[in-house]
């Protein structure tokens, strides 16, 4: 029965999910976040111009690490080890669209092996439920940079897209309400890739009421989106889009944008659209 359900899910495309937009726009934006962190010139989708990198406040990050649990310290260290840039903001003037992209880590095993499930109140907005404390600390260390870039670059944009891969997918979810309510007054749309669960039902319920377009692209062989577990009272937001990046027992390959998520999306473009569901 479980295998049949997995096969059905792998062959479905949720209603409203634009497969070509994901393949040609949001996936390249997610990939480009790693180039920006590496100091490389990013390969952006046509029409998009980089506004600036999202800078991690090293002092804040160190302060957060001192007060965090050991597993959360390891996660922050793994994130910081890959650079002081957490992503970037770009704009497409013709489409009146602002894009925010968050990177994750290329080696998720470094922080997954002892990931804790400690929750904390969502800081950017009062009474917005409980989220994963470690993921939130990663976001808060670059929140000021995100706000500076968004408020200065919004211009005449009428749309905001937020994307991210891995830990960056969790950060994208945590950033969305903050961007909508505190920074822009525009409710963003999201495509995330390989993102873990960001919060508990108290947060997820409010998120889903606010954000009407949120698709989570998940490789069926990737374990990262299964964490933190439901039994620890965490719940995904939005609608899952399951792709098949090809069977592998290699965690890094299953989690890779280039090796699994891109091939999985390419396969998905030939399949019929069906109704999706939240997960």
N, C-alpha and C positions, 0 to 999 in steps of 0.2 A: 504493500500500500504506500509506504513512504517513498519507494522508488518511483511509483507511478505519479505521485504528487510532484516529485522533483522533476520528472520528465515533462509534465504539463507546464510547470512553472518556467522551465528552461525554454519552452517553445512559445511562450506568450510575450506579447509586447503590450504594456498598459496603454489604455486609451489616453491620448493626449501627449504621449512621449514622442518627440520629434527625433527619430533615429539619426537622420542626416545632420541635424543641428548638433547633436551630441558628438557625432564622429568628426565633424568638420570645425566645430567651434569650441564646445566646452571641454572636450577631451584634450585638444591642443592647448587650451588655456591652462588646464591642470598640469600638463606636461611642462609647459613653459615656466611654471613656478620654480621647478628644480633648476632650470637654466639660469634664472635670475639669481637664485641663491648661490649658484656657482660662479657668478660674475660674468656669465655669457650673455650675448645678445639673444633675447628670446625669439623663437619662431612663432609669431602670433598669427591668428586667423586673419584673412583679408579684411581690411577696414579698421582693424584695431591698432591703436597706438598706445604704447606704455606711458602711463602718467608718472609712476614712481614705484620703487620697491617698498614693501611693508617691512619696517625695521623692528627688530626685537629689542626691547629695552633690557640691556644686560643687567643693569642694577636691579630692576624689578624682578627679573628672572632669578637672580641670585637670592634676593629677599624671599621670594616665594619658595625657593628650594629649601631654605633654612627652616621654614615652618611646615614643610610637606613631609609626608611619610616617605620611607626609603624607596618603595616602588615608584612613587610619583617623582622623586628626585632622579631616579634612573631614566624615567621617561623624558623629563625635561633635559637631562644631560644628553640623551640620544638625539633629541631635537636640536639642541644648541650645537652639538658636535658637527652638524651638517651646515652650519653657517649662521650668521647673524641676521639673515633675511628670511622672513617667513612666508613670502609671497609677493604679490604685486597688484597694482590697480591699473587698468587700461580703459580706454574709451573708444567707442565707435561713434563718431559724430554723425555720420550719415544715418545710422540706425537709432540715434539718440539713446545709446546704451552704455552704461558703465559696467565694467566687469571687475570682480574681485576674485583672485585666485590664491588659495593657500596650499603650500607644500606640506608633505608629511615627512616621513623618514624612509630611506631606501632599505633599511634593515629593521623591519618591525619586530623581529625576534628579540632585539635588544630590550624593548620595553614590554613586549607581550608576555614574556616568560614568567613575570611575577606581577602582572597588572592587578591592582587592587580595585575594589568596587565602592570606595568611599564617595559619598555624595555630599554636595554642599548647595546652599541656596544660590540660584542664578543671580549674580551680582549686578549686571548692567540694568536690570529692571526689577523693582521690588515686587514681591508676591508673584513671581513667575515660576515657582516650582524648584525642583531639585535636579541638579546636573552632576556629571562626573567631575569631581574636584580637580583631578589632574588635568583633564582636557581643558577645563575652564582656566586653570593657571597658565597653560600655554597660550590661550587666547588673550588673557589679560595682560600678558607681557608685551603684546603688540597692539593692543586695543587703541592706544593713543595714536599710533602711526596710521592705523586704519581710518580713524576718525579724521585726522588731518588730511589724508589723501581724498577721502570721500567728500568732505565738506568743501575742499578747495577745487575739486575736479568735477563736481556734479554737473555744473553748467546747465545746459538745457536738456539733460538726459531725462527721459521719462521711464526708462527701464533700468533695472539693476539685475545682473546675473552674478551669482556667487557659486564658485566651484572649488573643489579641493579633493586631494587624494589621500587615503590612509588617515593618519592623524589629522591631516588638513581637511578631510571630509567632516570629521567631528567638529573641528574649529569653524568650518563654514556654517554648520547648523547653529552653533552658539553665537556666531556673529550676526546671523540674519535678523533676529528680533532687535538687536542693538542698532543695526544699520537702519532698520525700518522706523523705529520709534525715536531713537536719539540722534541720528545723524542725517537722515535724508527725507523722511516722511514718505518714502517710496517703499512699498513692500516688495522685496526682492524675490526672484525665482532662483531655484537651485537645481543643479545637477552635481551630485557628489559621486565619488568613485572609491570603492573599497573602504568606506567609512564605518567605524565602530558605532555602537549606540552612544549617544551623547548625554541622554538624560533619562529621568524617570517619568512615569505617566503624568505627574503633576506639571512637568515642563512640556512633554510631548502634546498633551491636550491643547495647551495654549498656543504652542507653535503651529499645530495643524489648523487651528481656527484663524490664525493670522496669515500664514503662508499657504497660498492656494496651489502653487506650483513647486513641488519638491520631489524630484525623482532620484532615487539612490540606485546607482548601477553597481551590481554585485556579481562577481564571478562565483559560480556555484562551488568551485573548489577552494575558495579563499576563506580562511577561518576568521580573519580580522573582523568582518561584519557581524560575526556571531558573538562578539564581546562588547561590553560586559554582558553576561548572560541574562536571559529573562528572569531566571530564578533569583537573581540579585536585584530584581525590581527595576530593570532598565527596559526601555522600549524605543524602538525606532520611530522616527517621524516620516511623514510623506509616504510615497509609494515605491515599492521595490521594483527594479527592472533587473531580472536575472539574466545573465549572459553565461555562455559556456566558453571559457578560454582554453579548454583542452585539459584533459585529466593530467594531474601531476601531484606528486607528494612533496614537491619542493615549495615550501612556504613562500620564499622570495619570488619565485616564478609565478605562482598563483596570484600573488599580490601585485605583480608588476603591471603598470599601465601599458607598456610597449609589448610585453611578451604574452599577456593574457587578456587585459581589458580591451585593447584595440582589436585583436582578432575576434574576441567575443562580440563586440559591437558590430564588426563587419559581418559576422555570421547572422546577427540579429536583423540586419537590414533586408534580408530575403524572406523574413517570416511575417505572417499576417498579424495585424494588430488585434489584441483582445483586451477585455476589461482587466484592469489591474486592481491591486488591493494594498492597503497599508500593511506593514509587517512590523 
